[in-house]
Each structure stands twice: as C-alpha cells, then as structure tokens.
Amino acid sequence: MRRLIRSATALLILALAPPSMAQNWPSKPLKVVIPFAPGGAVDSTGRVIGAKLQEILGQPVIIENKPGVGGNLAADSVAKSDPDGHTILQTTIGQAMSPSLYKQLAYNPDKDLIPVTQLVETGLLLVATPKLEAEDLKGFVALAKAKPGALNYGNTGVGNPLHLAMEMLKRDTGIDIQAVPFRGDAPLNTALIAGDVQVAVVPVATALALIDAKQIKALAVTTAKRIPRLPDLPTVAEQGVKDFAADSWQGFFVPAGTPQAIVTRLYETTKQALSSPEVVARMKSFASEVIASTPAEFAAKYKADTAKYAAIIKLANIPPQ
C-alpha cells in the first residue's frame, strides 16, 4: 500500500510539474528500449539516432535490446518505468497491431504509453518471382483472378506488417491467393528466386540487391508515394487500387504520466537529431525516410493504424495469440 501511495504521489508531482522541469531534462542517462535483437534494422536505426541524441544532450544514451512476445515485453517494461522522460520505447508499426493480435497484454497500449514522434517510414515492395507471367500489379491481379486459389505468397510471420500488407492487398483487389509461411527473409527470397512462391511483400532494404541482380522483380511500392531508390516503380494506388497505403514505421513512446513539457522537449531534440545531414544519410542507407512528426501527428497516425489493422486482422481470420 505504501508503495502504491508513493507511486501515485510521484505521478501527481510529475503531472503538476512546471515547464521549467523540462529545462533540467535529462538529468541522467537516457535508456532506449528496443524490442528486437542487436544488429537488425530497428537496432541499427536506434543506435544512429541515440548517438546523435547523446551528442546534443550531453548525456549517455544506452540502447537496451529486449526482444520477446512480439515486441510487447519491451513495451511493457517501458510502460511500467518511471514517467520522467529517461526511458524511451523505440518500436515499430507492430505496436499498433498488438491490441488485435493478443488476447491479453500485461499493459494497456492505448493508456500506458504516450506517442512522441514517428522517427522514420520504411518502404515495402510487392515483389515476384522472375517466372511470374506478369510485369506489374495489374497483370498479377488479372492472373490471380483467372486462377483463384492457385497462386501463393510468402510471409515471414503471422500478423507482422508484411503479412498484413498482403492481406490488405487481397481485400482491396478481390484476389484469392494462399499464404506460405517462412522462418525468415533468406528462405523466402530463395523460394521467390526459384519460383516456389509467386509473390511477397518485403522490405525495400532486403529486396534491392535481388532486384538489381534480376533475381526477383518488383511489381509495386506499397507505400503512399514512390521511393527515391526505385523512382520508376509505381505505387499500388497508382496502379488502380485507390487509397492503398501499407508502410512500416519506427517511433518513440514514453510512459503515461510523463510531463507534457518533457515530451515536447524529447520530440524537439529528436527532430534536431533526425535533421542532421549525417543521420538523414544513414537513414537513406537503411531505405528509410525521416519523418520526425509532432506528438499530436504521431498519436493520430498510431490511432488510425491501430483501427486499420484491427479490421485487417479480423478480415484475415487471424486468431488472437
């Protein structure tokens, strides 16, 4: 009981804290919690941004990798940390999918975390085996409709952004194609090259080398606009699927109860870090585009994505885990 009273008192003090409190932030090292193992795309992005934040703020920025439970282990740990702006969750669009993918979470995604900023947007591509008798999305859709249920697509995890992007495409084009699961990008790419699966939605970063080598072919960009690396490749929307947009993002969240002045200061500092030419260049090398949205903008996007993917997960009959 005493612990609860102390926690409640601390939260009240933080909530009533004057804006001047943000001037003393950060007063100790920052910890950025990432729900994935070291060496991956999210970890690499976090380390680049963390190094620049450390340079700007003059405080160490520690990256803590906490994989598990589809990203929810890291999210739960941040949700239950002190709401003082020193513990940050860096996660992906999977955060917006978790409420619909899991029967029960140890935290409330909508109430226990505050969106701070969308860091980057990462493009996704619809790609195909070179053996596919279609050179663009329209040709593929026509082929799939001529052979309902005969074609298949690869995915690397039930309910992940790549899987749900394909389910969105199936819904919006009215095609019937079958899912084939793979344990990772490497075996999926091998199957595409061999023609064992016809199509897949994949990250730009993992597909570019194979596209350049003509081992797979790109049919469309799934995001709302074309990507600089493949300027001649039309989006799904440009090929007739109105308003289609499926992207992947990374963003910062902090625990609920973090004073607004500190949230604003963290956003402003992160925007400054993301605006530096060296960080922009590194993000481009990761096939990511810097966004640096305001807390209000990111909160609106997060809410919209949560609703959008709840509908897709229900339509795809994905059982809660």
C-alpha positions in Angstrom: 0.0 0.0 0.0 2.8 2.4 0.9 4.5 1.7 -2.5 1.2 2.5 -4.3 0.8 5.7 -2.4 4.4 6.7 -3.2 3.9 5.9 -6.9 0.7 7.8 -7.0 2.3 10.8 -5.3 5.3 10.7 -7.7 2.9 10.7 -10.7 0.9 13.6 -9.3 4.1 15.6 -8.8 5.2 14.9 -12.3 1.8 15.7 -13.8 1.8 19.1 -11.9 5.5 19.8 -12.7 6.1 23.2 -14.2 7.6 23.6 -17.7 10.9 24.6 -16.1 11.3 20.9 -15.2 12.0 20.2 -18.9 14.9 22.6 -18.7 16.6 20.1 -16.3 15.9 17.1 -18.5 17.8 14.9 -19.0 19.3 14.7 -15.5 20.7 11.2 -16.0 21.5 8.8 -18.9 18.6 8.0 -21.3 17.7 4.4 -21.9 16.2 3.5 -25.3 14.5 0.1 -25.1 14.2 -1.8 -28.4 12.1 -4.9 -28.8 14.5 -6.6 -31.2 17.9 -8.3 -31.1 21.1 -6.3 -31.9 22.1 -6.0 -35.5 18.7 -5.6 -37.1 17.1 -2.7 -38.8 15.4 -1.2 -35.7 18.5 -1.7 -33.6 20.7 0.0 -36.2 18.3 2.9 -36.5 18.2 3.3 -32.8 22.0 3.4 -32.4 22.4 6.1 -35.1 19.7 8.3 -33.5 20.9 7.5 -30.0 24.5 8.6 -30.8 23.2 11.9 -32.1 20.9 12.5 -29.1 23.9 11.8 -26.8 25.9 14.4 -28.7 23.1 17.0 -28.5 22.1 16.4 -24.9 25.5 15.7 -23.3 24.1 12.6 -21.5 24.8 8.9 -22.3 22.1 7.2 -24.4 22.0 3.5 -23.6 20.4 1.0 -26.0 18.7 -1.9 -24.3 17.6 -4.8 -26.5 14.6 -6.6 -25.1 13.1 -9.0 -27.6 10.1 -11.2 -26.9 6.3 -11.5 -27.2 6.1 -9.7 -30.5 7.6 -6.5 -29.0 5.3 -6.4 -26.0 8.0 -7.4 -23.5 9.9 -4.2 -24.2 6.7 -2.1 -24.4 5.5 -3.4 -21.0 8.8 -2.7 -19.3 8.7 0.9 -20.6 5.1 1.4 -19.7 5.9 0.5 -16.1 9.1 2.6 -15.8 9.3 6.0 -14.1 7.5 8.6 -16.2 10.3 11.1 -16.2 11.4 11.1 -19.8 14.6 9.0 -19.2 13.2 5.6 -20.5 12.0 5.5 -24.1 10.5 2.8 -26.2 11.6 2.6 -29.8 9.3 0.3 -31.7 7.6 -0.4 -35.0 4.1 -0.4 -36.5 3.7 -3.8 -34.8 2.8 -1.7 -31.7 -0.4 -0.7 -33.5 -1.2 -4.4 -34.3 -0.6 -5.9 -30.9 -4.0 -4.9 -29.4 -5.7 -7.1 -32.0 -3.2 -9.9 -32.2 -3.0 -10.8 -28.5 -5.8 -11.9 -26.2 -4.3 -10.3 -23.2 -1.4 -7.9 -22.7 0.3 -7.0 -19.4 -0.2 -3.3 -20.2 -2.7 -1.1 -22.0 -1.2 0.0 -25.3 -3.6 3.0 -25.5 -3.4 4.2 -21.9 0.1 3.3 -20.7 2.3 4.8 -23.4 2.5 8.3 -25.0 3.5 8.6 -28.7 6.3 11.1 -29.0 7.3 11.1 -32.7 7.4 8.9 -35.7 11.1 8.6 -36.5 11.1 7.1 -39.9 8.9 5.4 -42.5 10.3 2.3 -44.2 9.1 1.4 -47.7 7.7 -2.0 -48.6 7.6 -3.6 -52.0 5.4 -6.2 -53.7 7.9 -8.4 -55.5 7.5 -11.5 -57.6 9.5 -14.5 -58.9 11.0 -13.9 -62.3 8.9 -16.8 -63.5 5.6 -14.9 -62.9 3.7 -14.2 -66.1 3.1 -10.5 -65.1 5.3 -7.4 -65.0 3.2 -5.2 -62.8 0.4 -5.2 -60.3 -2.4 -5.1 -62.8 -1.0 -8.1 -64.6 -0.6 -10.0 -61.4 -4.2 -9.2 -60.2 -5.5 -10.3 -63.6 -3.6 -13.6 -63.4 -4.7 -14.2 -59.8 -8.4 -13.6 -60.8 -8.0 -16.0 -63.7 -6.7 -18.7 -61.4 -8.4 -18.2 -58.0 -6.7 -20.0 -55.2 -3.9 -21.3 -57.5 -1.2 -18.7 -56.7 0.6 -18.2 -53.4 2.5 -15.7 -51.5 5.3 -16.0 -48.9 5.3 -14.4 -45.5 7.7 -14.4 -42.6 5.3 -14.2 -39.6 1.6 -14.3 -39.0 0.3 -10.8 -38.2 3.5 -8.9 -39.0 3.4 -5.8 -41.2 4.4 -7.7 -44.3 1.7 -10.3 -43.9 -1.0 -7.8 -43.1 0.0 -5.6 -46.1 -0.6 -8.6 -48.4 -3.9 -9.3 -46.7 -4.9 -5.7 -47.3 -4.0 -6.1 -51.0 -6.1 -9.3 -51.2 -9.0 -7.4 -49.7 -8.7 -4.3 -51.9 -8.2 -6.2 -55.2 -10.5 -9.1 -54.5 -7.9 -11.8 -55.3 -7.7 -15.2 -53.7 -4.1 -16.4 -53.1 -2.7 -18.7 -50.5 -0.2 -17.9 -47.7 3.1 -19.9 -47.4 5.0 -19.3 -44.1 8.8 -19.0 -43.9 11.1 -18.6 -41.0 12.8 -15.5 -42.3 13.8 -13.3 -45.3 16.6 -15.6 -46.5 14.4 -18.7 -47.1 11.6 -16.6 -48.5 13.9 -15.0 -51.0 15.3 -18.3 -52.0 11.7 -19.6 -52.7 10.9 -16.4 -54.7 14.0 -16.8 -56.9 13.2 -20.5 -57.5 9.6 -19.8 -58.3 8.3 -21.9 -55.4 6.1 -18.9 -54.3 4.8 -16.3 -56.8 4.8 -13.0 -54.8 5.6 -11.5 -51.4 5.6 -8.1 -49.7 9.1 -7.4 -48.5 11.2 -4.5 -47.0 12.9 -2.3 -49.6 16.3 -2.8 -47.9 16.3 -6.6 -48.2 14.9 -6.6 -51.8 17.1 -4.0 -53.6 20.1 -6.2 -54.3 18.0 -9.1 -55.6 16.0 -6.7 -57.8 19.3 -5.2 -59.2 20.5 -8.7 -59.9 17.2 -9.5 -61.6 16.7 -12.5 -59.3 13.3 -11.1 -58.4 11.2 -8.4 -59.9 9.4 -5.5 -58.3 5.7 -5.1 -59.1 4.7 -2.1 -56.9 5.5 0.1 -54.0 3.0 -0.5 -51.2 3.5 2.9 -49.5 1.6 6.0 -50.5 4.3 7.5 -52.6 7.2 6.3 -54.8 10.6 5.7 -53.2 13.8 7.5 -54.4 15.7 4.3 -54.9 13.2 3.0 -57.4 11.7 6.2 -58.9 10.1 4.5 -61.9 8.2 1.9 -59.9 4.6 2.9 -59.4 2.8 2.6 -56.1 -0.2 0.2 -55.6 -2.5 3.2 -55.6 -1.1 4.4 -58.9 -1.9 1.1 -60.4 -5.6 1.3 -59.7 -6.0 0.3 -56.0 -7.5 3.6 -54.7 -6.1 5.0 -51.4 -3.9 1.9 -50.8 -1.1 2.5 -48.4 0.8 0.0 -46.3 4.1 1.1 -44.7 6.2 0.3 -41.8 7.4 2.9 -39.3 9.5 3.3 -36.2 8.6 5.7 -33.4 9.4 6.8 -29.9 7.0 6.3 -27.0 7.3 7.2 -23.3 5.3 6.1 -20.2 2.0 7.6 -19.5 2.3 10.4 -16.9 5.4 11.8 -18.4 5.0 15.6 -18.2 4.0 17.3 -21.5 6.9 19.7 -21.3 9.4 16.8 -21.3 7.5 15.0 -24.1 7.8 18.2 -26.1 11.5 18.6 -25.3 12.2 15.0 -26.3 10.4 15.5 -29.5 12.2 18.7 -30.3 15.6 17.2 -29.5 14.8 14.1 -31.6 13.7 16.2 -34.5 17.0 18.1 -34.3 18.9 14.8 -34.3 16.9 13.5 -37.3 17.5 16.7 -39.2 21.3 16.4 -39.2 22.7 15.5 -42.6 24.7 12.5 -41.4 21.6 10.9 -39.8 19.5 11.6 -42.9 22.2 9.9 -45.0 22.3 6.9 -42.7 18.5 6.6 -42.7 18.6 6.6 -46.5 21.2 3.9 -46.5 18.7 1.8 -44.4 16.0 2.6 -47.1 14.1 4.7 -44.5 12.7 8.2 -44.8 13.0 10.6 -41.9 9.5 11.8 -40.7 10.0 13.5 -37.3 6.3 14.1 -36.8 4.9 16.0 -33.8 3.5 14.1 -30.8 -0.1 15.0 -32.0 0.6 13.9 -35.5 2.1 10.6 -34.4 -0.7 10.0 -31.9 -3.2 10.4 -34.7 -1.3 8.1 -37.1 -0.9 5.5 -34.3 -4.7 5.6 -33.6 -5.6 5.3 -37.3 -3.2 2.4 -37.8 -4.5 0.6 -34.8 -8.0 0.8 -36.2 -6.9 -0.1 -39.7 -5.0 -3.2 -38.8 -7.7 -4.4 -36.3 -10.1 -4.5 -39.3 -7.5 -6.4 -41.5 -6.7 -8.9 -38.7 -10.4 -9.6 -38.3 -10.9 -10.0 -42.0 -8.0 -12.3 -42.3 -9.3 -14.5 -39.5 -6.1 -14.4 -37.6 -6.8 -15.9 -34.1 -5.6 -13.9 -31.1 -2.4 -15.3 -29.7 
